[in-house]
Amino acid sequence: REMTINSAYRTESHNKKQNGAENSYHLSARACDIKVKGVSHKLLHDTIKRLMDNGDIPKGGLKKYKSFVHIDNRGTYTTW
C-alpha cells in the first residue's frame, strides 16, 4: 500500500515551527511520521507495536496522532 512520510529529518528551525520536542529524534533523522493509504492510524500503530513486540523491527518510540503515526529508533519501546 502507499505510505506517506509526513516528516522525517527536521532542521532545528522547522522542528520549532512544528512544536517538536527539543531533543526530537527528527533532528537526527531517526524518526518519521507516517500514514498508509486505506489503513487506519490505530491499525498502523497496533501493527508496528506487534512487530516491535515480536522482534521483527527494532523497538522505539511509537505514538498515534490524529493524522499520522510517529515511529523512531531509540532502541527501547516508549510512548507519550
ZAMAR-149894 format. One record per atom (N, C-alpha, C, O, CB): x negated, y negated, z. Coordinates in steps of 0.02 Angstrom, whole numbers, plus 32768, in hexadecimal, padded with zeros to 4 digits. Atoms other than C-alpha are relative to their C-alpha. Glycine has a CB too. Layout:
BEGIN
XYZ;...
REM end
This chain:
BEGIN
7FD7803B8000;800080008000;7FD57FC28000;7F9A7FC38013;802F8000803C;802480408003;7FCE7F4C7FE7;7FF57FE48046;80247FDB806D;80277FCD7FD5;8012801E7FC0;7F727F04807D;7FE87FB97FF4;7FC17FAC7FC6;7FC9802A8024;801580468003;7F5D7E4A8097;7FD77FF0803E;7FEC7FFD8076;803D7FD07FF9;802980177FC8;7ED07E078102;800C7FB58005;7FF77F8E7FDA;7FB380107FF5;7FF080477FF5;7F0D7D618148;7FC27FD98015;7FB87FA08000;80367FF88035;803980237FE4;7E6D7D3781A2;7FCB80348011;7FDA8068802D;80137FD6803E;80387FD57FED;7DC27D8781B4;7FCB7FD2801F;7FD47FBB8057;7FE380297FC1;8032802F7FE5;7D257D1D81CB;801E7FBA8004;80417FA47FD6;7FC180007FD4;7FEB80467FF7;7D4A7C6F820E;7FC47FD68015;7F9A7FEC803D;80397FFB8034;803080307FE6;7CDB7BD98222;801A7FE78043;80557FEF8053;7FF47FC47FCE;7FEB801B7FBF;7CDF7B8682CD;80387FCD7FF7;80687FCD801E;7FC67FE18025;7FCC80338009;7D447AF48289;8043801F7FEB;807780098004;7FE97FCC7FCB;7FC17FDF8014;7DC47B658234;801E8026803B;805B80278044;7FF4802F7FC5;7FE87FDB7FC6;7DD07BD182D0;80247FD18031;80587FE3804C;7FC580248024;7FE080317FD4;7DF97B368338;80447FEB7FE3;80747FE58009;7FD47FC28009;7FC180128020;7E807B0482BA;803580368008;80708028800A;7FF57FF17FB6;7FD27FC77FF8;7ECC7BB282CE;800E80108049;803180408059;7FE2803E7FDE;7FFA7FF57FB8;7EC67BA3838C;7FE280438014;7FFB80648042;80497FFC8015;80227FC17FF1;7E517C38838D;7FD97FFB8041;7FC67FC48057;7FD180137FC7;80277FFD7FC2;7DF67C6E842A;7FBA7FE67FF3;7F9E7FEE7FBC;7FFE8048801B;8043801D8007;7D507C188448;7FCC80357FEE;7F9D80277FC9;7FEB7FDE8041;802E7FC9800F;7CF77CC1843F;801F80327FCF;8010806E7FD3;7FEB80238041;7FDC7FD68030;7D657D0683B2;7FD1802D7FD8;7F9C80177FC2;802A7FD67FD2;80267FD3802A;7D247D9E8356;80037FEB7FB6;7FDA80027F8E;801A80478007;7FFE801B8044;7D577D4382B6;7FC17FD77FF1;7FAB7FD47FB8;803F7FD57FF7;803B802A800A;7CC07CD182D0;7FC380287FEA;7F94800C7FCD;7FF07FDA8040;80387FD68015;7C4A7D6382B4;801580357FCD;7FF380677FC4;7FE28023803E;7FE67FD38034;7CB17DB8822B;800B8047801A;7FFF80787FF7;7FCF80027FC4;7FF37FBF7FE2;7CE17E4582A2;804B800A800E;805D80368035;7FD980078040;7FB87FFA7FF6;7D9E7E2B829B;80257FEE7FBF;800B7FCC7F94;80177FD28039;7FD580158037;7E2B7E1D821E;804980038017;805B80298044;7FF5802D7FC1;7FB980017FF5;7EE37DF68220;802080197FC0;80147FFE7F8A;801A7FB78013;7FE87FDD803C;7F437E6781AA;804B800B8002;806B80088037;7FDD80427FF9;7FBC7FE68007;7FED7E98816A;8000802F7FC4;7FD680297F98;80357FC57FF7;7FFB7FCF8036;80217F2780F9;80467FFC7FE3;807780018008;7FEF80498019;7FC080088021;80AC7F11807B;802C803E800C;801780778001;7FF67FF57FB4;7FD07FCA7FF5;81457F7880A9;7FF880258041;801B8056804D;7FFB80307FC9;800D7FDF7FC0;81027FA78155;800C7FCD8038;7FEF7F968036;7FB7801E8004;7FF3802E7FC9;81447F5681F4;7FC07FF58028;7F9480208029;8038801A802E;803B800F7FD7;80C57F038265;7FFB8031803A;7FC480438050;80027FB7801A;80007FCF7FC9;80F97F7A82F0;7FE380427FE8;7FB98060800A;8047800B801B;801A7FC18019;80D880148284;7FB67FFA7FF0;7F9080287FFF;802680157FC1;8047800A800F;80317FCC8248;7FD880018041;7FA580248045;7FF57FBE7FDB;802180027FBE;7FFE7FA682FD;7FFC8047801D;7FC7805D8033;80257FD18030;7FFE7FBE7FE2;80358052833A;7FD480327FDB;7FB5805D7FFB;804880198002;802B7FD48027;7FDA80AA82AC;7FB77FF3800F;7F9080228017;800E7FF77FB5;804680117FEF;7F38804D82CE;7FEF80198046;7FB980348050;7FF47FB37FFB;800C7FEA7FBB;7F4880738388;7FF6804C8002;7FC980658024;803A7FEC802F;80067FB78003;7F62812D8363;7FBD80147FE2;7F9C80437FFA;803A801E7FD7;80417FF1801F;7EC9812E82F0;7FC77FF38030;7F9680198032;7FF77FD67FC0;8033800E7FCD;7E6280DD837B;800080378035;7FCB80518047;800D7FBB8020;7FFB7FCD7FCB;7EA3815883FD;7FE680447FE9;7FC980698010;804880078016;80177FC0801B;7E7C81EC838B;7FB580007FEE;7F9980347FDE;802880127FC2;804680068013;7DCB81AC8369;7FF57FFC7FB5;7FBC80047F9E;7FDB803B801C;800680058048;7DEF819882B0;7FE27FBD7FE9;7FC37FB97FB4;8043800A7FDF;801F8041800C;7DBC80E082B5;7FE67FE78043;7FFF7FFB8078;80337FCC7FE0;801C80197FC1;7D5380838337;80347FD98028;805F7FB7800C;7FC37FD57FF2;7FD480267FD5;7DAE803A83CC;7FEE7FB57FFB;7FB57FA37FEC;7FFA80188049;800C80488003;7DC27F7E83D0;803C7FDA8019;806B7FF78034;7FEE7FEA7FBA;7FC8802A7FEE;7E357EED83F0;8039800C7FCF;802E80137F93;7FED7FB68001;7FC57FF4802A;7EE67F0783B0;803A7FDA801D;804A7FE08058;8010804C7FFC;7FC780287FE9;7F797E9083B9;80317FF77FC7;801F7FE67F8F;7FE87FBB801A;7FCA800A8030;80207E89835F;801B7FB9800A;80347FA98040;803980368007;7FE380437FFF;80547DD78336;804080017FD5;805180347FB8;7FCE7FCB7FE6;7FC180048025;80F57D9C82E3;7FF7800F7FB6;8022802F7F97;801E7FBB8009;80077FF98048;80AE7D9B8233;7FC280277FEA;7FB4802B7FAE;7FFE7FBD7FE0;803B7FD98011;80107E07823A;7FE98029803B;800380228072;7FC77FD17FE8;80217FDA7FCB;7FA77E81829F;7FB67FEE8000;7F967FEE7FCC;800A804E7FF6;8047800F7FF8;7EFC7E5182E2;7FDD80408014;7FF68067803D;7FF47FC88037;802B7FC87FEE;7E747ED582EA;7FB87FE97FFF;7FA37FC37FD3;800B803E7FD0;804880108000;7DBD7EC4831A;7FD9803D8017;7FF6806F802C;7FF17FC3802D;802A7FC67FF2;7D2A7F36833B;7FD47FF6803D;7F978002803B;7FD480107FC4;8027800E7FC3;7CF57F0783EC;7FE6803F8023;7FBB803A804F;802A7FD98030;801C7FC27FE4;7CD87FBF8419;802A801F8036;8022805A8045;7FBC7FF3801A;7FD27FE57FCE;7D5D7FD384A0;80467FE77FEF;804F7FB07FD3;7FEB7FEA8048;7FBC8014800D;7E197FCF8492;80147FC7802F;800B7FCC806C;8031803B8008;7FEA803A7FDA;7E5C7F2684C9;803C7FE27FDE;80417FE27FA0;7FC77FCB8006;7FC88026801B;7EFE7EC984B4;800E7FC6802F;7FF37FC48066;8040802D7FF7;7FF1803B7FD7;7F437E2584F6;80467FE87FF1;805C7FB7800E;7FCD7FC77FF4;
REM end
